[in-house]
Structures are given as structure tokens and as C-alpha cells.
Amino acid sequence: MKEQKVLNYIDDIIENIPNDWLKLTTHRLDIYNEKLAKTEFVEKFEKLFAANNSETSALKELPTAFDYIRLGHPLSSVLEWGIAKLNDLKSENIISFSSRTIPVLAILRKNLFDKKNTQIIYSGSLPEYFDAEALKRVYGYNFELKQVEKPEEITEFNGSTIFISQEGEIGKVNLNPNIDFWVSVYPKLGSILLVNGEKNERYISEIQHVRRRESIAMTPADSFSALKLLTGKPSSFPEKNNIDTNKASVIDSIKKITATNSNALLGSCGLSVQYAIMMGLIDEALEKHPGKAIKIVVPPNCYGGTNDQARRVAASLDNVEIVDLPVDGDNDMVQSTDMVLDQVAKDDAVPYIIAEIPTNPRVEVPDLEKLKEALSKKRKTASGEAAIDPVFILDQTFCPNVQFLAEDGILSSIKSISYVSGSKFPSGGKCTAGYCVANQKAENLLSKIDKHLVLCDNEATALQIEILAGQLPSMNQRIADAYKNTREFVNFIRETLPEAKINFVSEELATQGFTPSVFSLDLPTKGNTDEEREAYKRELNLKLINMMISKIPNESKYCVSYGQLKGCYWTIPATSTQGTTKEDDKDYIARVSVSPDLDLELHKKVFLEFVEEI
């Protein structure tokens, strides 16, 4: 009876879901309470369930489940809640993934730090993408593999027991108390992890953090399909021919946009791609430079996901270390690069540099000729040997139209890989997929990166590829149109509030192709002490954002994304994209993202009202 009530309610949800639950990739931060992100949605959803209220209007009022859908979203939360209800577990003990490997990697990572044994049990055969040798050699994970006929055979073990189930039925689990983690894998949907027993609940937040940084939650579309299967409804999946056609279209578009010949790799999100790059390059270094230290050079205030993931990789491996690369404000990326690479050369280490161009959030572009010189410079180790050349890993999400990696591009003489978050310009905010390409010098590295994209099962989904196939052909035109609106808005703010400091590309840089549609705004402040001035400025940031989203609710949104198809997004990096960045490196400024389609005159009018009020 109880089970049927849950299934009937989910049936009603399927009929009544708000359109945003399926379509949005980022949500409004003004209805998002970060401290309650993993609980508030479910608590309020539970109240609707108790009242048997599945009206669309009631569902729309529920608070944002997570800030990005890659971490979780309403539909993944409902799926996890439903499976928990059917198995008498807490909803937080169920975690869905788009990847079928990452839940296992998340447990192995925690046990590596806890120095705890792990056994991975499976029936039949191991999934073909599960590369045990690479997980031990490259990721440093330790585990035993064991095959059983059925889960009931699993006996007590001194450590964690993970059972990989490939049965295929959604939500049905026969939990043996000797199983700590049950991972159900579904070829077209991803996986669902059940955390069994109170003693294992301390893993939950760290597993969710792996999902946030190295992968994504089961996508809204796939969560919707899983909910249908859970209630016995039929669910359709794309035809193989369509997937192949769409993928060929996407790769062709990326080659034209980047002017590269390499086979672009498509991941489930930008960070999935970055993780494959990281682990692929570490794999390459272990093979080509055995015994040498690996140094990942990364700006301390770059996008929080990039920063955090790189540091998490280094924390897991004894031979990998992070070196800070100061790039913003008073720091010059070229000087920092030159100095850091000199030191890495002296240490006879393998240098991998990650940088954003333009930088985020201050939208700065270094002197590219000088950067090329610094990266190309032949260096010597302390003993006088030739130092290992760096690989430059470029996050060009702000300007994916710039052809850095073309045969005649600025980085053509340096081993370079570039990647882009597809949730921004490539899809216009319609999906999270990302992609990476390499120039001729680094093309041989792509096979290693692809290996780890497959191992982590972090490739883009069929629907993501379909969305990119539809959106990529118009990307460069959207970038041009959005830049035009952004330049006009920036010029208006300069005239209206000349005391404000605006970080945006110069007209000269724009003629070179750097046409982002993001700028940051340092508002004027007052006060007798540094503390008073900082507090006043932070308050003013929020006042501006609140005015914009309340007076232009259909277009202005408190959100962290950019490259969107419509409207204007506002955020404060220090409290959103730089969430895990060290406090001293955070930017308490307003970051504004303008689209090709918005009522610019209305935005100017509201900004003028804001200026008149201060």
C-alpha cells in the first residue's frame, strides 16, 4: 500500500513537472540556500507528498535543489527520494550519477585517505569500461575484485564492500547487510548508488563532492526516463544512427570553430573533460617520465571547480603537486608563468599548466606573444639537462571562438589542449556537456585523455550531443551579438557611474577576436576603514543585483552561468563560482553576463535608477 502510494505520486509528478525541471542547467541563487542545498528541496517535497499535492504550481514554488544541475536537480532529487522510499532508506543515502564508474571511484577515494580496505564484488562480468589496472596505477586506488553468483553470497569483510549490480531494474534492491555500497548501473542512464547502514553515512558528503567536481548527477532527461521506468511506464531512447549523425555534426562544428584537425572529445560537463585531461596527462607522465614529480600549475583564484579539482587530484597522489600561478589584478600571467616554469625545470618535474583566457572573473587577457615566449623557452634542470616541456591546458570557456590552437594560432608551437564548458556558449545553457581539442603538437595526448573519459564513463550523453549539434552552428554569431550588447552596456555604465571600476576587454583586444559577453563591476564605496569600505561595497553589490532581478524578472536572473540564449545573469564570484577558493583569493565584485537577446534599454533604465539611489 505504502509502495503504491509513492509510485502513484511519482506518476502524478511525471504528468505535472514544471518545464524548467527538464530544461534548466542553472537555477536562481536568490531561491537557493547553500547551507540547506541537500535537504531543503526534499523536506518541502515531502510536505507536498504528505498532502498528496502534485500540482505544477506547487512544484514550481519548491526551492532550488542544487546550484548546478551537474551536482543534482529537482528530477534527480525526486528519483533518489522515490528509490529511498521504496527501500526504507533516507533519501540522502541514494545518489544518482550520469557515470557508471564515478560512484565506485568516489568510495575508493575516501578509503584511500582513510587507509581502509575495499572489495568490489560483481556478478557476471565486470563492465567493459572498468579498467582495474589503470585505477590502481594512475589513480592510486587499492581494492580487491571478487565475482559472485548472487549478492546473498557476500560475506563479512574487514573494510568496505561495493556491489556492482547490472540487473537493469530501477529501484529494486535486495540489500545484504554485508554490502556497504550497492551500485546499480544502467547502460543508457548512468548509475544509482545506495549507501547502506549508518556507519557508511559519513561517506555521503564526500561522494556528493566527487559528483560535483569530477562528474555530474544523472541528467534531468535521464532522471525523467528513470522515473518513468520506476513507475512501469515505457521510456524511449535515441536511435544509434541519430547519435552517430549528431556526434559527427558536433565534431565537424568544433573543428571549424577551433580550426583544429584533432578528433574533439565530448564529456558530460566541462569538469568531466578537465578530469579526463588531468588523469590522461598523469597517465602519460607515468609512462614517459617514470619517477619524476608532476607539477600542476594553476591560478589560485580561477574558477572554483577547476581549482578544487586540480587540488583534489594532487591530494590523492604522492607524485603530484600543485604550484600556484598568480594571474589576476597586480599579477602578470606571463611573468608568473616564466617564473613558475623556471622553478619546475630546476626540480626536473613534469609541468602541466591550467589557465583561463580571458581570466575569470576579471576578464583579463595576457600579452599572448610574451606568453608564447614564456611557454616556448628552453629550460635546464638543476643538473644542466634539458627540462621537460610544459603542456598548456587552456580553459577558453569565455571565448571559445578564438582559434588559439590553429596551425597558425598563437599556441601552435606549444603542446596545447583547450577545453570549453558546453553549458555556456556551445549549448546556450541547454545542457552541461563540454569538449576538448588539441593542436598538432599535443594531438598524441588525446588518446590518453579519451581513455580516462571512457574509464570514468564521463562521455557526453546522446541528448547532450543532440543539443550541441543544434546549437554549435550558431555559436559564433551568438557570441558576436552578445558582445555587442555587452560593450554597449559597459559603455553606458562607464558614462553613468564613472567611479565604478569595470573589468572588460579593451576595444583593441576585441578586434583580435576576444569578444566575451561577461564583465565584472567593482562598485564605488565609502567608509573610514578598509572593513567599512568593503562591507559597503558588498552591500551595494547585492542592492544592484536585487534591483535588476526584481524589476526585470523575465530577463535578469541571479545565476552563475553565461553564454545563455536570453536575458542577463548576475552573480558575485566569491559566493558562487569561487566557493572553494581560499578567502584571500576571492572576488567580492559583481559579475554580469549579457546575452544576444535582451531588453538592453530596460537594463540601462534600471541601472540608472540604481545610480540615482546611491
N, C-alpha and C positions, 0 to 999 in steps of 0.2 A: 504493500500500500504506500509506504513512505517512498520507495524507489519510483513508483509510478507517478507520484505527485511531483517529484523532481523532474522526471522525464517530460511530463505534461507541461510543466512550467518552462523548461528549455524549449519545447516545441513552440510555445507562445512567443518566447523571446525571438526565435528564428523568424517568426512571421512579422514581428514588430520592431526589429532592430533599427536604431537611427542610422541614417545613411553614413554619417561621419564615422561610425564604428568600423565600417568596411573601407572607407576612403581616406581617412586622415593618416598622415605619418607623424605629425607632431601636434600636440594639444596646447590649449591655452594655459599659460602658467598662472594666470590670475584665478583659476579654479583648481589649482594643483597645490597641495600641501605636501612638500617633500618629506617632512617627518612622518606623514601618515600614508605615503605613496603606496605601500604594500598592503595596507589594511583598510583605508577609508572607503575605497570603492566597494570592496566586498562586504563591509559592515552595512553600508547603505543598501546594497543589492539584497542582502539577507532580509532587510526590513521589507523590501518590495515583495520578496518571495513569501514571507510570513503573511503579508496582506493579499497575496495572490494578485499583485498588481504588475502587469506586464505591458502597460500602455506605453506607446512610443514617447509620449510627452514626459512620463515619469522617468524613463530610461535616459532621456536627453539631459535631465537635471542631475544625474549622478556625477560626482566629481571625477576629474581626470585620474585614471588608474596609475599611469606612469608618465614621465615627461616625454619619452620617445617610444614609439611602438616597438622598436627593436628590443627594448627591455621587457615590454609587456603592454597590454592594452585591454580595453573592455572585453573583447571576444576571447582572448587567451585567459583572462581572469574568470570569465563565465565558464569556460571549458574546464579550467582547473578546479573551480568551485563544484561543478557538476560531478566530476570524477571523484572528488573528495567525499561528497555527499553519498555517492553510491558505494563507497568503500569504507565509510565511517572514519574518515581521516580529516584532519584540519586542512583547509584549502591551501594554506601556505606550504603544506607538505607535498603539494603537487606542482611541478614546474615544467612547462612545455617549452620545447625548442624547435626551431626550424631545422637544426642539425641533429643527426642521429648519433654523432660521436661526442660532441661537446659535453653532454651531461656526465659521461664517463670521465672525460678529461678534467672536469671541474672537481670531481671526487678525488681523482689521483693527485691533483694539485694540492688540495688541502692535506691529504695524507703524506705527501712529500714533506710539507712543512712540519706536520705533526709526528713525522718518523713512524708512521703506522703502516702495518701490512695491509695489502689489498689483494683479494682474489676476484677475478672476473669469471663468472660462470655463464655458460650458454648451452642451449640445446641445438641439435642440428649442426650447422657450421657457423663460424664467425662471419659477420658481414664482410663483404669483399673489400670495403674501404677501410677496414680496421687494420692498420699497419702496426702490429705489436713491436716489431723491431725498431721502427722509427720513433715510436713513443718512448721507448727505453733509451735509445741512443741520442736522439736530438732533444727531446723534452725532459729527459732525466727522470721519467716516472718509473716506479718499481711496482710490479704486480705479477701474480701467477694466473695462468689461464687453465680453466678446467671445463670439460664437457660433461653434461648430464643428460639423461633421457627426459626427466621432468623436474620441475622446481622442488617437488616434495623430497627429492633425494638429497638436497643440500643439507649438510650437517654444520655444526657449530665450528667457528673459525676464529682464531686469535687475530682480529683485525676487522676490516670492512669487507663485506660480501656484496658484490654488484651482480645482479642477474640481468642479462640481456635477453628480452623476450621478443621474438619475431612472429608471434601468433597472428597479429593483424587486427584483432577485435578491439575497438576503442572502449576503454574504461573498465574492462573485466580483468580482475587480478585475483589470483589465489595466493595471498601473501603467506609465505612460510616465515615464522618468527626468526629463522636464521638468515633471512635476506635483509640486509640493511638498506639497499637501494635497488628498486625494480625499475629498469629502463625498457619501456615498450617502444619499439621502433616501427615506423610506417614509411614504406618507400616513397610515397608521394606527398607526405605531410610533415615528416620530421620525427620527433620523439616526445614521450611524456615520461617524466621521472617521478617516482613515488618515493618519498623519504619515509622509511618505516621505523617507528619507535622513537620515544622521547630522547634517547641517548644520541640520536643522529640529527636532532633538530638544530644543533649548533652549526651544522653544515649549510643550512638553508641560505643565510645571507651571503655566504661566500660563493655558493653555486649561482645565486642570482647575479652576483657581481661578475662572474665569468660570462654569464649570458649577456650582461650589459657591455662588456669590454671585448670579448673575443668572438661573439656570435650574435644571434638575435632570438627572440621568442618566436614560437610558431606564428606565422604571419596572420593578419586578420582573415584573409581569404581562406587559408588552410585551417585556421581555427574554426571558421564557419562551416567548412566541409566536415571537420571532425565532430562538431556539434550535431550536424545532420546525421552522420553515421552513428553517433551515440544514441540518437532517438529512433534509429531504424529507417531514416529517410535515405533515398538514393542521393549520391553526390557525384557530379561529373568532373572529369579531369581532362586537361588539354590533350589533343592528339599528338603523337610523336612527330608527325610531319609538320604540324604547326610550330612545335618547339624548335625543330631544326631550321625551319624557314626564318623564324623570328631571331634566332641566335645568329644566323648568317647575316641578317639585316643589321643587327646591333653591332657586330664586329666590323662590318663594312662601314657603318657610320663612324665608329670610333677611329678607324684607320684614316678616314677622310678628315675628321676633326683634328686629330693629333699629328697627321702626316707621318705616321709610322707604318712599318710593314709587319711588325710583330703581331702574333695572334693574341688579341686582347683577352684577358682573363676576367670573368664576371663572378662577383661574390655577392652574398646575401646582404651585405652592407659595406660601407667604407672601412669600418674596423675589421670586418671579416677578411677583407682584402689585405689590410695592413698586417694582420696577424699572420696570414699566409706568406707575405713578403718577409716579415721578421723571421719566421721559423724556416722558410726556404733558404734565406741567406745564412742563417746559423748552420743549417744542414750543409750548405756549400762550403762554409768556412771550416767545419769539422773535417770535411773531405779533402779540401785543397790546402788548408793550413793547420794540420793537426797539432795540438799542443799550444797553439797561440791564443792569447786572450782576444776576446771580441769586444769592441767598444761601440756601443750605440750612442751616437751623438744627437741630442735632442734639445730644442729650446724649452726652458723650464716653464714658460707661460703660454706655450702653444695650446691648441685645443685640448681640453681635459682628457678626452678619450685616447688621443694619440699619446699624450704624456703619461697617463696612467698605465696604458697597456705596455708601453716600452719598459717602464719601470717594473711592471709585474713580470715580464719575461725575464728581465735581468735578475730579479729577486729569486727566480726559480732555478737559475743555472749558475754554477760556480764560476764558469769561464766567461760569463757575460757581465759587462759593467756599463752603467750609464755615465756619460760625460755631458755636463750642461753646456748648451750653446746659446749664450745671451744674444738676442737678435732685435729686440724692440726698444723704442724710446731712445735713451742715451747710448745704447749699444749698437754697433755696426755689424751686420751679419758677416760681411766679408772679413773684417779684422778678426772676429770671433772664430770663423771657420779656419782661417790661416793659423791662428794661434793653437786651436784645439788639434788640428791635424798635425802640426809640428810635434806636439806632445805625444799623440798617439803613435806617430812614426818612431819617436825615441823609444817608446815602450815596445816597439816591434809587434804591435797589435793589429787586428783587422778592423778597419774603420767603416762603419755604416752610418751615414748622416741622414736624419729625417728633418725636413724643413718645409714650412708653408710659404708659398709665394703667390700672391701677397700674404703678409703675416695676418694673423687673426688675434686680437680684434682691431689692431691699429692700422691695418691695410697698408703696410709699407713694402716697397719693392727695393731690393738691394741693387747696387751697381752690378749689372749682370756680367759685363766684361771682366770686372775685377773678381767677381765670384768665380767665374770660369777659370781665371788665372790661379786663384787660391786652390781650387779643386784639382787643377791640372798639374800643379807644381810637383816636381820630382823631389822626394824627400829621402833622407837617410835615417837608418836606425842608429841607436847609440853606438853600435859597433861598426858603423860605416857601411852596412849592407843597404841595398835598395829597399825602401819601405813598401808595404802593400798599398796599392792604390785604393782610394775610397770608392764606395758605391753611394751615389747620391739618390736618396729616396724623396721624391718631391710630392707633397700634397698640394695639388693645384685646384682644389675644390672651388676656391673663389673665382678662378679664371681658367676654366677647363678649355677655353677656346685658344689659348696661347700655345703655339707649337714649339715648346721647349725641346722636344725630342726628335724633331725632323732632321733629315740628313744635313741640312744647312742650319739647323737650330742652334741656339746658344750653348746647349749642353751636348752637342753631337760628339765632342771629343772626350767626354767623361762617361764612365759607366753610370747610366741613369735609368731609374724606374719612376714613372709618375702614376699617381692614383687619384681617383675622384670619388667622392660620395655621391651616389646616384640619387639620393633623396633631395638633392639640391637642384642645380640646373638640368642635369640629364633627364630627370623624370618630372621636373617642375613640382616636386613634393608629392608625387603619386605613389612612390614606393621607396624602399631603403637601399636597393641594390647599388653596388659600387663596381668599379672596374680599374684595371691597371694595364699599362703598356710599358714596353722597354724600347730604348734606342738600339741601334745596331751593336754598339759596344756591350750592352747588357742583355742582349736577346737570349744568350745561352742560359741566363739565370731563370728564365720564365718556366722552364720545365720543373725546376726545383720548387718554385712558388706554386705552380699548378699541383704538384704532388701533395703539398700541405693544404691547399684549398680543398682537394678531394679527401685527404685523410680526415680533415676536420668536418667534412661534409658541409662546408660553408659556401657552396656554389649558389648562384642566383636561382630562384625558383622559376618555374615556367611562366607564371603570371608576371613576375618582375621583368623577365626578358621581353614578354609581350608588351608591357608598358613602355620599356625603354625603346623597343622597336617603333612604337608610335610617337614617342616624344623626342628622341635624339635628332631626327632630321631638322626639326625647327629650333634646336637649342641655340645655335649661334645667332639667329635672328632675335630670339627672346633676350639673349644676353645684351645685344646692341640696343634693343628697345628699353630694357630695364636700366641700362647705363645712362641713356638719355634722360630718363625721368629722375634718376639719382643725381646726376650733375645739376639738373635744374633745381631740385630740392636743396642740394648743398649750397648752391649759389644764393638761393633765397634765404637760407638760414644765415649765411655769412653777411648778407645785407641787413637782415632783420635783427640779428644778435651778434654783432662783430666781436664781442668779448669772448664768445664761445670758441673753444679750440676744436676744429674738425679734422679728423684723420681720414683722408681720402686721397686717391691717386691724383697726381698733377695732370694738367692738360697734355703735357709732353709725354708722360707715361701712357696716357690714353691713346695717343697717336701711334704708340708702339704695340698696341693691342691689349693693354691692361685696362679692361673696362668692367671692373666689378660693379655690383649694384648694392654694395654694403659700405657703410661709413660708420665711424664712431664719433661720438659727440661728448666732449668734455665741457660741461656747462660752467658758466662763471659762478664764483662762490664768494662768500664773505664770512667774516668772523675774526676774532682776535688771536686765536691759536690754530695750529695745524689741525687739531682734533675738531675744533668748531667748524673750520672751513670744510673739512672732509665730510662731517655729518650733514652740513647744509647742502653740499653738492649731492650727496646720496639721496637726501630727501627731495631735492629738485628733480633728480632723475626719475624718481617714482611719480612725482606730480605730473611731469611731462607725459610719461607712458600712460598713466591713468586717464589723463585728459584725452589722449589720442584714442584709446580703446573704448572709452565711454561715449565720446562724441562721434566716432566713426566706427561703430561696432561691426558693420558689414565688411569693412576693409582692414582696419588696424587691429592687430592681434598681438597679445603678449606671448611671444613664442620665440624659440631659439633658432629656427631654421632660416633659410634664404634660398634664392633661386626659384621661388614659388611662382605659380602662374598668375595669381591675382593678389592685390592688396599690399599691405605694408606690415612687416614684422618688427617688433621691438623687444629688446632684452637687455639685461645687464650681465655681461660675461662672468663677472666674479661670482654671481649667484646662479649661473646656469651652466654654460659650456666649460667654465673653469672650475667646476665643482670639486675636483680632487687636486687642483693645483695648490702649491704652497701659498699661504696667505700673503706673503710679501710680494709674490709674483702675480697676484690677481688684479684685474682691471675693473674698478668701480666706475665705469662710464656707461653711457647708453650706446647700444649698437643697433643700428637701423638698417633694415633690409627692404629694398624697394623692388617692386615687380614691374613687368612691362605693361600691366593693366591695372590702373588705379585712378581714383579721382584726385589728381595731384593738386588741383586748385583748392579742394576742400582741406587737404592736409596742410597746405600753406595757411589757409584761413585759421585753422585750429592752432597751428604753431604761433601765429601772430597773436591770438588770444592769450596763449601761454606767456609770451614775452610781455604783453601788456600787464599781466597779473604779477609778474616778478619785478 
